[in-house]
Amino acid sequence: MTVQELINKNIFKVYQVGDNPDQRISMPYCCDLLSIAMSKAPADSAWVTVMGNINTLAVAKLADVACIILAEGVVLDQNALEKAKTQKITVLSTDKPIFEAALTVYQLLHD
């Protein structure tokens, strides 16, 4: 499944579509500790987190994740949203808990 295909499911709110909507999503990845995500987030993963700040965007770019999914109703502030646009990072959101959001992506990948 690509990022665009995930977006087209209309399951998650779209904050920003990045520069590579055709990037394939390999797996969901859950982590809220940025230092761990920086070293362990798989490239091409859909990173599910509640960390909706500008540092999350830097880690996402560094790790080359396919997209960020903000869980638990977390939103980006205006500065982070502008940075997501500048860095061309796909950011989605949901009110679902982290596990449920990741499980949704997992099920979509394995259907």
Beta strands, then each sheet from edge to edge (+ up, - down):
strand 1: 13-16
strand 2: 28-30
strand 3: 46-49
strand 4: 67-70
strand 5: 91-93
sheet 1: 1+ 5- 4- 3- 2-
end
